[in-house]
Amino acid sequence: MTKNSGVKCSVQQCKHNENEQYCNLQTIQIGTHEQNPKMDQCTDCQSFELK
């Protein structure tokens, strides 16, 4: 797969992360682990997969 320059990612432990700090997926799923998120720390990339 090639890097998706529209999705930057700094999580090097994810198998979809390119060395250039980009994701190689065409789309990603974002979710939350909070009922009423108010901060960016409350959101999660649900497309994450461990390398």
N, C-alpha and C positions, 0 to 999 in steps of 0.2 A: 504494500500500500504506500501511497505517497502522502506527504504532509498536507494537512488542511490549513492553509495560511489564515483562514477565518477563525480558527479555534486555537488559541495559545494555551499552553499547559506547562506548568513547572513541576508536576508530580512525576519524578523520574522512576518511581516504583511501578507506574502504570504501563502495561504492555502496549498501549496505544500512543504513548509519548514518543515523539521523535527526538533525536539528539539536539535538534535546533529549537527545542521547547515549543513544539507544536503537536497537536493531536493528529493521528492519521485516520480517524473515523470521519465519514461524511456528515454524520449528525451525532449529537450527544444528548443524553437525557439528564436534566437537572431536576433535583427533588429537594425535599427537606426532611429533617428528622424532628421538627418542632410542629406543634399544632398551629402556632401563630408566629411565624418567623419575623424578626425585626432587625436582624443583623446578617451580614454576609456569612458569618461563621455558622449560621443555622442552615445553610444550603449545602448540598452535596452533588458531586458529579456521579450519577448512578450508572454511568457507562464505564466506570473504573474497573479494571481487571488487573490483578497482580501479575507482574512479569514472571 
